[in-house]
């Protein structure tokens, strides 16, 4: 039985994963998306007390890792950025933070002092690492297939950072992307490659798809934990929601727009004539919509990163948004995706749905909330992501239930990408505040955004530190 200090009780299969991880210490965690790889890896680190810990992850998941550590444990996590580029080691050494979170692209910036010789072509022994990396007792590499190529800078940096660490946890639903060789550098980072005979012997035994059943047996007996949704379905709820906070790329533009809205609302508050107040409220709503649009555009870069990371798992994904230009940006980033929007004819919509449902090569469908929120069956996927989200909880359910309906055999996981520090957070709070535990599936509250109570609630939620009482 697992004795842990987590703030939640893991599902039985997650508890089994934590126990096995504590035994192996250096291992792959390859569960399918939606099964809680993050919680399990945090459970291993926290139960072992393996702090300070370092999390290396895709850029779009940095804030999420920080929030998950602080949600599941009593430890504080620090996302490395320009503001703490020189102070982060002291913050960890003093115990103010226990976890550092960094994206793969920034490993050189924070952890490498010097590269001797050519910076384009170098070996690991040419890298002079910052002495501070010695403080980390554990390292988590999320989406570890990003370091499957031993020749890349990121792989070399990751390997150097992990040398000698007590706990090394590699998270990936697809540690083998194309061929068995993909495992070589990852096993090397875990300091387990010698258990497979070293690189040369590994390639002799398993390259070109030879002896795969033997390789699988060795992995599962020594360092691989992997479960599929179908195998643990009885332990899961029908639907799981994950809030993913991401940084927006247009923060300056957003802050300017929010300041303008705040100034406008001061005028609105001072207005006494009801007719004028009504007109100003409508104008303010337009400004709220503009703010929502700016936040949505600011999330696109991180959304593309999230989608790309997710699709590497080989699973299908449904993405919901509202604005046509965001659909276009996603389509540009993922040309093979199909779409269902208000611009598509009924024939085009059905063709897109059929392709997504029937063609295993079609992994992504991008849907307009209004055009695809009702009526469609998209059970080929059990994962749904919202780049933008509806105004009401009922509409959220309608979109989620394109996958969560008759014919769906898996738990449905719903990812909400929320712009950190933006209107997204307040809209999301209001939507889910209206959900009661007893009414989780059937929403009974469906207010519209022009309703005065909804508008005032949104204003008070966003500006509660600046305004007193109702507007």
C-alpha positions as CSV (number, residue, x, y, z in Angstrom):
1,X,0.0,0.0,0.0
2,X,1.2,3.5,-0.9
3,X,1.8,5.9,2.0
4,X,1.8,9.4,0.4
5,X,1.3,13.0,1.2
6,X,-0.5,14.0,-2.0
7,X,-3.6,16.1,-1.6
8,X,-5.6,13.7,-3.7
9,X,-6.1,9.9,-3.6
10,X,-4.7,8.4,-6.8
11,X,-6.8,5.8,-8.7
12,X,-5.6,2.2,-8.0
13,X,-3.7,2.0,-11.3
14,X,-2.0,5.3,-10.5
15,X,-1.0,4.1,-7.1
16,X,0.4,1.0,-8.7
17,X,2.4,3.3,-11.1
18,X,3.8,5.3,-8.2
19,X,4.8,2.3,-6.2
20,X,6.6,0.8,-9.3
21,X,8.2,4.1,-10.0
22,X,9.6,4.3,-6.5
23,X,11.0,0.8,-7.0
24,X,12.7,1.5,-10.3
25,X,13.6,5.2,-9.8
26,X,14.6,5.6,-13.4
27,X,11.9,4.6,-15.8
28,X,9.5,5.4,-18.7
29,X,5.9,6.3,-17.8
30,X,4.1,5.7,-21.0
31,X,0.4,5.7,-20.1
32,X,-2.1,6.8,-22.8
33,X,-3.1,10.5,-22.7
34,X,-5.7,11.3,-20.0
35,X,-4.5,8.6,-17.5
36,X,-2.6,11.0,-15.2
37,X,1.1,10.6,-16.0
38,X,1.7,14.0,-14.4
39,X,0.1,13.0,-11.1
40,X,2.0,9.7,-11.0
41,X,5.4,11.3,-11.7
42,X,4.7,14.0,-9.0
43,X,3.6,11.2,-6.7
44,X,7.0,9.4,-7.2
45,X,9.0,12.6,-6.6
46,X,7.0,13.8,-3.6
47,X,6.7,10.4,-1.9
48,X,10.5,9.9,-2.3
49,X,11.1,13.5,-1.1
50,X,13.4,13.8,-4.2
51,X,13.6,17.6,-4.1
52,X,14.8,19.9,-5.5
53,X,13.2,18.6,-8.7
54,X,13.5,19.7,-12.3
55,X,10.7,19.4,-14.9
56,X,11.7,19.7,-18.6
57,X,8.6,19.9,-20.8
58,X,7.2,21.5,-23.9
59,X,6.6,25.3,-23.6
60,X,2.9,25.0,-23.6
61,X,2.9,22.8,-20.5
62,X,5.2,24.8,-18.2
63,X,2.4,26.6,-16.3
64,X,0.4,23.4,-16.1
65,X,3.3,21.6,-14.4
66,X,3.7,24.4,-11.9
67,X,0.0,24.4,-11.1
68,X,-0.1,20.6,-10.8
69,X,2.8,20.4,-8.4
70,X,1.2,23.0,-6.2
71,X,-2.3,21.4,-6.5
72,X,-1.2,17.9,-5.6
73,X,1.6,18.7,-3.0
74,X,2.5,21.3,-0.5
75,X,5.6,22.3,-2.5
76,X,6.2,25.4,-4.6
77,X,7.2,25.3,-8.2
78,X,9.1,28.0,-10.2
79,X,8.9,28.5,-14.0
80,X,12.3,29.7,-15.2
81,X,12.1,32.9,-17.1
82,X,14.0,36.2,-17.7
83,X,12.9,37.5,-14.3
84,X,14.6,34.8,-12.3
85,X,17.3,33.8,-14.8
86,X,20.1,34.6,-12.2
87,X,18.2,34.1,-9.0
88,X,16.5,30.7,-9.4
89,X,19.4,28.7,-7.9
90,X,19.2,30.8,-4.7
91,X,15.5,30.5,-4.6
92,X,15.7,26.7,-4.6
93,X,18.7,26.5,-2.3
94,X,16.9,28.7,0.3
95,X,13.8,26.4,0.1
96,X,11.5,29.1,-1.2
97,X,10.8,26.8,-4.1
98,X,11.2,23.1,-4.5
99,X,10.6,22.5,-8.2
100,X,12.0,24.3,-11.3
101,X,10.1,24.0,-14.6
102,X,11.8,24.7,-17.9
103,X,11.1,24.0,-21.6
104,X,13.4,22.0,-23.8
105,X,14.4,25.0,-25.9
106,X,15.7,26.9,-22.8
107,X,18.1,24.2,-21.4
108,X,21.1,25.9,-22.8
109,X,20.0,29.3,-21.5
110,X,19.7,28.3,-17.8
111,X,22.0,25.3,-17.4
112,X,25.0,25.6,-19.8
113,X,27.9,27.9,-19.1
114,X,30.0,27.2,-22.1
115,X,30.4,24.9,-25.1
116,X,34.0,24.3,-26.0
117,X,35.0,24.2,-29.7
118,X,32.2,24.5,-32.3
119,X,28.8,25.3,-30.9
120,X,27.2,23.7,-34.0
121,X,28.8,20.3,-33.7
122,X,29.9,19.3,-30.3
123,X,30.0,16.3,-28.0
124,X,28.6,16.1,-24.5
125,X,32.1,16.3,-23.0
126,X,32.5,19.7,-24.6
127,X,29.6,21.1,-22.6
128,X,30.4,23.0,-19.4
129,X,27.2,22.8,-17.3
130,X,26.3,25.2,-14.5
131,X,27.2,23.8,-11.1
132,X,23.7,24.4,-9.9
133,X,22.4,21.4,-11.8
134,X,24.0,19.2,-9.1
135,X,21.3,20.3,-6.6
136,X,18.5,18.5,-8.4
137,X,17.7,15.0,-7.0
138,X,15.1,14.2,-9.6
139,X,14.4,15.1,-13.2
140,X,11.1,14.7,-15.1
141,X,11.2,14.8,-18.9
142,X,7.7,15.3,-20.3
143,X,7.2,14.2,-23.9
144,X,10.6,12.5,-23.7
145,X,10.5,11.4,-27.3
146,X,11.7,14.9,-28.0
147,X,15.1,13.7,-26.9
148,X,15.1,10.5,-29.0
149,X,17.7,11.9,-31.4
150,X,21.2,11.7,-29.7
151,X,22.7,14.3,-32.2
152,X,20.5,17.2,-31.1
153,X,21.6,19.9,-28.7
154,X,18.5,19.4,-26.5
155,X,19.2,15.7,-26.1
156,X,22.9,16.3,-25.2
157,X,21.8,19.0,-22.6
158,X,19.1,16.8,-21.2
159,X,21.6,13.9,-20.8
160,X,24.2,16.0,-19.1
161,X,21.7,17.4,-16.7
162,X,20.4,13.9,-15.7
163,X,23.8,12.4,-15.1
164,X,23.9,11.0,-11.6
165,X,20.3,11.9,-10.7
166,X,18.6,9.5,-8.3
167,X,15.2,9.8,-10.0
168,X,14.8,10.2,-13.7
169,X,11.2,9.9,-15.1
170,X,10.6,10.0,-18.8
171,X,6.9,10.7,-19.7
172,X,5.7,9.8,-23.2
173,X,2.8,8.1,-24.7
174,X,5.0,7.3,-27.7
175,X,8.6,6.7,-26.6
176,X,9.1,4.8,-29.8
177,X,8.0,7.2,-32.6
178,X,9.3,5.4,-35.7
179,X,11.8,2.6,-34.9
180,X,13.4,0.9,-31.9
181,X,16.5,3.1,-32.2
182,X,14.3,5.9,-30.8
183,X,14.8,4.3,-27.4
184,X,18.6,4.4,-27.4
185,X,19.1,8.0,-26.3
186,X,16.2,7.9,-23.9
187,X,17.6,4.8,-22.2
188,X,21.0,6.5,-22.1
189,X,19.5,9.5,-20.4
190,X,18.0,7.1,-17.8
191,X,21.4,5.5,-17.5
192,X,19.9,2.1,-18.4
193,X,21.3,1.5,-21.9
194,X,24.0,-0.8,-20.5
195,X,21.2,-3.1,-19.3
196,X,20.4,-3.6,-22.9
197,X,24.0,-4.3,-23.9
198,X,24.9,-0.7,-24.8
199,X,24.2,1.1,-28.0
200,X,26.0,-1.3,-30.4
201,X,24.4,-4.4,-29.0
202,X,21.0,-2.8,-28.8
203,X,21.2,-2.0,-32.5
204,X,22.4,-5.5,-33.3
205,X,19.6,-7.1,-31.4
206,X,16.7,-4.8,-32.2
207,X,17.3,-2.5,-35.1
208,X,15.1,-2.9,-38.2
209,X,12.3,-4.4,-36.1
210,X,14.1,-7.5,-35.0
211,X,13.2,-9.3,-31.8
212,X,10.5,-6.8,-30.8
213,X,8.8,-9.2,-28.4
214,X,12.1,-9.6,-26.6
215,X,12.6,-5.9,-26.4
216,X,9.1,-5.3,-25.1
217,X,9.6,-7.9,-22.4
218,X,12.8,-6.4,-21.3
219,X,11.3,-2.9,-21.1
220,X,8.2,-3.9,-19.2
221,X,10.3,-6.0,-16.7
222,X,12.9,-3.3,-16.1
223,X,11.8,0.3,-16.7
224,X,8.5,0.7,-18.6
225,X,5.0,1.4,-17.1
226,X,2.3,1.7,-19.7
227,X,-1.5,1.3,-19.4
228,X,-4.2,1.9,-21.9
229,X,-7.5,3.6,-21.2
230,X,-9.5,0.5,-22.1
231,X,-7.6,-1.6,-19.5
232,X,-8.4,0.8,-16.6
233,X,-11.7,2.1,-17.8
234,X,-13.6,0.8,-14.8
235,X,-11.5,3.0,-12.5
236,X,-12.1,6.2,-14.4
237,X,-15.0,8.6,-14.5
238,X,-16.9,9.0,-17.8
239,X,-15.3,12.3,-18.3
240,X,-12.1,14.1,-17.1
241,X,-11.4,17.8,-17.4
242,X,-7.9,19.3,-17.4
243,X,-7.3,23.0,-17.1
244,X,-4.1,24.0,-19.0
245,X,-2.9,27.5,-18.3
246,X,-0.7,29.0,-21.1
247,X,1.1,32.2,-21.5
248,X,-0.2,34.5,-24.3
249,X,2.1,35.8,-26.9
250,X,0.6,39.3,-27.1
251,X,0.6,40.2,-23.5
252,X,1.4,43.9,-24.1
253,X,-1.5,44.3,-26.6
254,X,-3.8,42.5,-24.1
255,X,-2.8,44.6,-21.1
256,X,-3.4,47.8,-23.1
257,X,-6.9,46.6,-24.1
258,X,-7.7,45.7,-20.5
259,X,-6.6,49.1,-19.2
260,X,-8.8,50.8,-21.8
261,X,-11.7,48.6,-20.7
262,X,-11.0,49.4,-17.1
263,X,-11.1,53.1,-17.8
264,X,-14.3,52.7,-19.7
265,X,-15.9,50.8,-16.8
266,X,-15.1,53.7,-14.4
267,X,-17.2,56.0,-16.6
268,X,-19.9,53.3,-16.7
269,X,-20.0,53.1,-12.9
270,X,-20.4,56.8,-12.5
271,X,-23.4,56.9,-14.9
272,X,-26.8,57.2,-13.2
273,X,-29.3,57.3,-16.1
274,X,-30.6,53.8,-16.7
275,X,-30.9,54.2,-20.5
276,X,-27.3,55.6,-20.8
277,X,-26.1,52.8,-18.5
278,X,-27.8,50.2,-20.7
279,X,-26.1,51.6,-23.8
280,X,-22.8,51.8,-22.1
281,X,-23.2,48.2,-20.9
282,X,-23.6,47.1,-24.5
283,X,-20.5,49.0,-25.6
284,X,-18.6,47.5,-22.7
285,X,-19.7,44.1,-23.8
286,X,-18.2,44.8,-27.3
287,X,-15.0,45.6,-25.5
288,X,-15.2,42.4,-23.5
289,X,-15.6,40.5,-26.8
290,X,-12.5,42.3,-28.2
291,X,-10.5,41.4,-25.1
292,X,-11.6,37.8,-25.4
293,X,-10.5,37.8,-29.1
294,X,-7.1,39.2,-28.2
295,X,-6.6,36.5,-25.6
296,X,-7.6,33.8,-28.0
297,X,-5.1,35.0,-30.6
298,X,-2.4,35.1,-28.0
299,X,-3.0,31.4,-27.2
300,X,-2.5,30.2,-30.8
301,X,1.2,29.6,-30.6
302,X,0.9,27.6,-27.4
303,X,-2.1,25.8,-28.7
304,X,-0.2,24.7,-31.8
305,X,2.5,23.4,-29.5
306,X,0.0,21.5,-27.4
307,X,-1.7,20.0,-30.4
308,X,1.5,19.0,-32.0
309,X,2.7,17.3,-28.7
310,X,-0.7,15.6,-28.3
311,X,-0.8,14.2,-31.9
312,X,2.6,12.7,-31.4
313,X,0.8,10.2,-29.1
314,X,-0.9,8.8,-32.2
315,X,-4.4,9.6,-30.8
316,X,-7.1,11.6,-32.5
317,X,-8.1,15.1,-31.1
318,X,-11.1,17.3,-31.5
319,X,-10.4,21.0,-31.1
320,X,-13.0,23.7,-30.5
321,X,-12.7,27.4,-31.1
322,X,-14.9,30.3,-32.3
323,X,-13.0,32.7,-34.5
324,X,-12.6,31.9,-38.2
325,X,-9.1,33.3,-38.3
326,X,-8.0,31.0,-35.5
327,X,-9.4,28.0,-37.4
328,X,-7.4,29.2,-40.4
329,X,-4.2,29.5,-38.3
330,X,-4.7,26.0,-37.0
331,X,-5.4,24.7,-40.5
332,X,-2.2,26.3,-41.7
333,X,-0.2,24.7,-38.9
334,X,-1.9,21.3,-39.5
335,X,-2.7,21.0,-43.2
336,X,-4.0,17.5,-42.9
337,X,-6.7,18.5,-40.4
338,X,-10.3,18.6,-41.4
339,X,-12.7,21.4,-40.3
340,X,-16.4,21.9,-39.4
341,X,-17.2,25.6,-39.4
342,X,-20.1,27.9,-40.3
343,X,-18.3,28.5,-43.6
344,X,-18.6,24.9,-44.7
345,X,-21.6,23.5,-46.5
346,X,-23.5,20.6,-45.1
347,X,-21.9,18.3,-47.6
348,X,-18.4,19.5,-46.6
349,X,-19.2,19.2,-42.9
350,X,-20.3,15.6,-43.3
351,X,-17.3,14.7,-45.4
352,X,-15.0,16.1,-42.7
353,X,-16.9,14.1,-40.0
354,X,-16.7,10.9,-42.1
355,X,-13.0,11.4,-42.7
356,X,-12.3,11.9,-39.0
357,X,-14.5,9.0,-38.0
358,X,-13.3,6.5,-40.6
359,X,-9.9,7.4,-41.8
360,X,-7.1,6.5,-39.3
361,X,-4.8,9.0,-41.0
362,X,-7.0,11.9,-40.1
363,X,-6.0,12.7,-36.5
364,X,-7.3,16.3,-36.0
365,X,-10.6,18.0,-36.5
366,X,-11.0,21.7,-35.9
367,X,-14.6,22.7,-35.0
368,X,-16.5,25.9,-34.6
369,X,-18.4,25.9,-31.3
370,X,-21.5,27.1,-33.0
371,X,-21.3,24.9,-36.1
372,X,-20.2,21.6,-34.4
373,X,-21.5,22.0,-30.9
374,X,-24.6,19.9,-31.4
375,X,-25.7,17.0,-33.5
376,X,-22.3,15.6,-34.6
377,X,-20.9,12.3,-33.6
378,X,-17.1,12.3,-33.2
379,X,-16.5,9.2,-31.2
380,X,-13.3,8.3,-33.1
381,X,-11.6,10.6,-30.5
382,X,-11.8,10.4,-26.7
383,X,-9.9,13.7,-26.3
384,X,-11.3,17.2,-26.8
385,X,-9.5,20.5,-26.5
386,X,-10.9,24.0,-26.2
387,X,-8.8,27.0,-27.4
388,X,-11.8,29.2,-26.9
389,X,-14.8,28.1,-24.9
390,X,-18.5,28.9,-24.8
391,X,-20.1,31.4,-22.5
392,X,-22.2,28.8,-20.7
393,X,-21.6,25.4,-19.0
394,X,-24.4,23.9,-21.1
395,X,-22.6,24.8,-24.3
396,X,-19.4,23.3,-22.9
397,X,-21.2,20.0,-22.3
398,X,-22.7,20.1,-25.8
399,X,-19.2,20.4,-27.3
400,X,-17.6,17.8,-25.0
401,X,-20.4,15.4,-25.8
402,X,-19.5,15.2,-29.5
403,X,-17.1,12.6,-28.2
404,X,-18.9,11.6,-25.0
405,X,-21.9,9.8,-26.6
406,X,-23.2,6.4,-27.6
407,X,-20.4,4.5,-29.3
408,X,-17.6,6.0,-27.2
409,X,-15.7,3.2,-25.4
410,X,-13.2,5.3,-23.6
411,X,-13.1,7.9,-20.8
412,X,-13.3,11.3,-22.5
413,X,-10.6,13.8,-21.5
414,X,-11.4,17.5,-22.1
415,X,-8.5,20.0,-22.1
416,X,-9.3,23.7,-21.6
417,X,-6.4,26.0,-22.7
418,X,-6.8,29.1,-20.5
419,X,-4.8,32.3,-21.1
420,X,-2.9,33.0,-17.9
421,X,-4.0,36.3,-16.4
422,X,-6.6,36.9,-19.0
423,X,-10.4,37.2,-19.3
424,X,-10.4,33.4,-20.0
425,X,-9.8,32.7,-16.3
426,X,-12.8,34.8,-15.2
427,X,-15.2,33.4,-17.9
428,X,-14.1,29.9,-17.0
429,X,-14.7,30.6,-13.3
430,X,-18.2,31.9,-13.9
431,X,-19.1,29.0,-16.2
432,X,-18.1,26.4,-13.7
433,X,-19.3,28.2,-10.6
434,X,-22.8,27.6,-12.0
435,X,-22.2,23.8,-12.0
436,X,-23.2,21.9,-8.9
437,X,-21.8,18.5,-8.0
438,X,-25.3,17.0,-8.2
439,X,-25.8,18.6,-11.6
440,X,-22.5,17.8,-13.3
441,X,-23.9,16.1,-16.4
442,X,-27.1,18.1,-17.1
443,X,-26.6,21.8,-16.9
444,X,-29.6,23.7,-15.7
445,X,-28.2,27.2,-15.9
446,X,-27.8,28.7,-19.4
447,X,-27.6,32.5,-19.1
448,X,-26.7,34.6,-22.1
449,X,-23.8,37.1,-22.1
450,X,-26.0,40.1,-22.6
451,X,-27.8,39.3,-19.3
452,X,-27.2,42.1,-16.8
453,X,-26.4,39.8,-14.0
454,X,-23.9,37.8,-16.0
455,X,-22.3,41.0,-17.3
456,X,-22.0,42.5,-13.8
457,X,-20.7,39.2,-12.4
458,X,-18.0,39.2,-15.1
459,X,-17.0,42.8,-14.4
460,X,-16.9,42.3,-10.6
461,X,-14.9,39.1,-11.0
462,X,-12.2,40.7,-13.2
463,X,-12.0,44.0,-11.4
464,X,-12.8,43.1,-7.8
465,X,-9.5,44.6,-6.6
466,X,-10.2,47.9,-8.3
467,X,-14.0,48.3,-7.8
468,X,-16.1,48.0,-4.7
469,X,-19.6,46.5,-4.9
470,X,-21.8,46.0,-8.0
471,X,-21.5,48.3,-11.0
